[in-house]
Amino acid sequence: MSVIQKLWDAEENKDLDKFNEVMHEDFVWVKHSTGEEIGRDVLSTWFMSDDAPKSENNRIIYENDEIGVAHSFVTFKDGSRQAVMVIYTIKDGRIIRSETGATEMPK
């Protein structure tokens, strides 16, 4: 199974153990909208909470042992929606970095 799909399954099932199996301990998420860098522990706390965004129409565009590219439509707790492109850097079978670009969508 793809690393990205394992991540999505862990997020959907709110399975912190599976999430941490997929995400490298040195993981960092780079938000291009703000330049902010977020580590695994902060991201997992958000994604395991009731405030986590909901993804739909998830598509893996490309994935190999070093990189993954995916697209989703994401709805946030406040009702805002974004089309999100994510580039994942994969190291030793785990995601070590992700960078996102997002486009606001109508509610």
Buried (B, 14 or more C-beta within 10 A) or exposed (E): EEBBBBBBBBBEEEBEEBBBBBBBEEBBBBBEEEEEEBEBEEBBEEBBEEEBBEBEEBEBEEBEEEEBBBEBBBBEEEEEBBBBBBBBBBEEEBBBBBBBEBEEEEE
